[in-house]
Amino acid sequence: MSRGDSAAEGRYGRFSPDGTEYLITDPRPPRPWSNVIANPRMGLAVSQTGSGFTWVDNSQLGVLTDWKQDFAQDSSGKFLYARDRDSGAVWSLSPAPVFAPFDSFECRHGIGYTSFHTLAHGIRATWTLFVHARETVELWKVELHNESERPRAIDLTAALDWVCGVAPAPRREFHKLFPETWYEPDRGAVFARNHMWDVQSPRFGHWNTDFPYVAALACSEPIAAAQGDKTAFLGRNGAPHAPRALGEASWSPLFGRHHDPIAALRVVIALGPGESRALSFALAVDGSRDATAHLIDRYARNGALDQALAEVRAGWTERLAAHRVDTPEPTLTWLTNDWMRYQAISARLWGRCGYYQQSGAFGFRDQLQDSQVWLTIDPERTREQLRLHAAHQFADGSVYHWWHPLSEQGHVTEMTDDLLWLAFVAASYIRETGRLCVLDDETPFIDEARPAPLREHVERAFRRVFRRTSARGIPFIGAGDWNDGLSACGLDERGESFWLGHFLAGLLADWAEIGRRRGEMEWAGELAARRDTLVAAINQHGWDGEWYARGTLDDGRVFGSHEDRAGRIFLNAQTWAVLNDVASPDRAAQCMRSVRAHLVSPAGALLLAPAYREPAAEIGYITRYAPGLRENGGVYTHAATWAIAAAAKVRDAGLVADLLRAINPALKDADAYWAEPYVLPGNVDGPDSPYHGRAGWTWYTGSAAWLHRIVCERVIGVRPEWDALLIDPCMPPGWRRASMTRPWRGSTYRVAIERDGARRDAPEATLDGKPLPGARIPVPPTPGQVHDVRVRV
Ligand code: GLC
């Protein structure tokens, strides 16, 4: 099989020729293949069956419509039913919930929309779902075409269950006591609000506040019937695949405060032979009935909808346009240019939601890392993210592990790395933009109202970590560092983390440099000295012979060492030692040999090996996962991307090629891999699982922003330094070329890299035809220009 084949014709679908859509032609892939479509406030998740849900502002606390996370059935959500009024035949415009056979089927997941294309009973239908680029309204465009030779009358019924609150809401009999629905026939809309919102927050009182929004479902066509009660719609003991009401000529509408709240709207569409009709539905939400009604009036109209969809598509194209790559592997090019960044922005930053995790919260470390996706295209958004996270830090330097927007409920933990990601992302921002002034951005602390500059937030984070360091100079691991599952190693503040040491060592180098640039020589000197001491301590206590140990437990036992039966070697403790120059060149080479020997699998680099088989309470919940799953010996994609960066750092192009290929979802056999080919998974089962190579937790993973960055900065190798843009490719040996267009410091660089077969130690580069020493592009003296960079490797 040649490289492109699996992409061109997969078992369940294929990419469109330009890679911006994935066309699912068999509706039954091994797991739901979903899309997470969001604008900065509103979003929906939808799978190839049509199942899914919609939220506003927070995908857990602001859920509008009900959905059940049940991957075996994948049949709950918002649906469109079709019924032939003459024959009585019923089907749905997506596979769920009726699962009637289609004469043809395609689900197209695109960047910002999903559409279902079906043919059943002589009716060709297209149902396109998306959210408006800015407004809090989800729009459905429906097109029906009568392919039969007789006139047809089709009942089209849209149906959903209201939540208007926190999801999941499994206690329906309790929760249904509070919502209120009403029908406004003139507007063709069913409205819903909720008089009780069970957010866990002192700010709102317990069970004593309204859901702060009003939602509505409306259609562009005259409504033939509306229903607001679930039993009236489904029938007693009825089921969503065959609601009794579909066969009833008229409905007795039940709206108000005493029902099981749903919205069902029926319209009747008459179609002569060969005739087509377009109609639209809008699911709108805003702070009041009037504001929501206003959205309905504007958007439940056909013309408005076409324009809105064009705007969404143009919005994504423009957003991603300034930074593009081209590589010999088409699927990698598509993923890098479009899907990874769409994943990071739509699902991680805006929606904070995936089909596997309805989160809504900001993870302190998570969305900061995700915000790296803006660095090259809109760095001020990274800066906004820095401000937002800085405002979720306490005066003692500690931070919420996560917090919920809307309720501002936050989780206080003894995790030890979260706070440092502020320093990490701020340094990345400065390297990219040169704007040291970011350090003057002021935000308060959670418990100290006086605004403090980012520089002080970062220093307080550093100082806290310095305080939480063992006598021999290694930072404590607390209730976990980057690895959430190492949740019990250091609860008594004795266990140490060598990985956190590696991470901190890199930050100390960066911040010493930043300090020098700001003329803060004493601070810079302190950080540089601390780095030296730390690096020496790690190398003295953390080197296990062939790799770095992961840490120590509260009782002093080393873990991630050759003496362990399970969890003998951990990936991050090697890759970050290499990336941050904690390891000497010899040790770095040895680390990567050990990675190759123990951790590289055909599914990518494993997070640790071998997997834990027995729960170990002194280590944490990582040991409680089934062997080979997620952090317990699976490929944890987030960390697997760092292995690619480390392989590039030691210039092991063969390893770069293997690891890159191993985690490319588009190159997998779908029956073994299970998950979507167009987005990254959070994890892939490792060899200790009977399903080695099975992926899951798609969309909601920090790997999307990271893999984008690593492909660009380490593989194609164009990365910013403090005063230069360095070209340092480490391309897979099979690549003869790669190119990138990218903005930097106000100018645009078109970089073309070619492997010409000549042997040379370092790349040879020209900038606008003139030799470029060290392949380092200096800061452009006159921004606003387009420059050509040619590189031979
Ligand atoms: C999850 C968490 C992330 C953590 C990772 C590893 O993805 O959201 O913060 O670093 O797991 O445990």
Residues whose N, C-alpha, C, O or C-beta is under 5 A from the ligand:
A	BS01	GLC	G363 D366 W482 N483 D484 G485
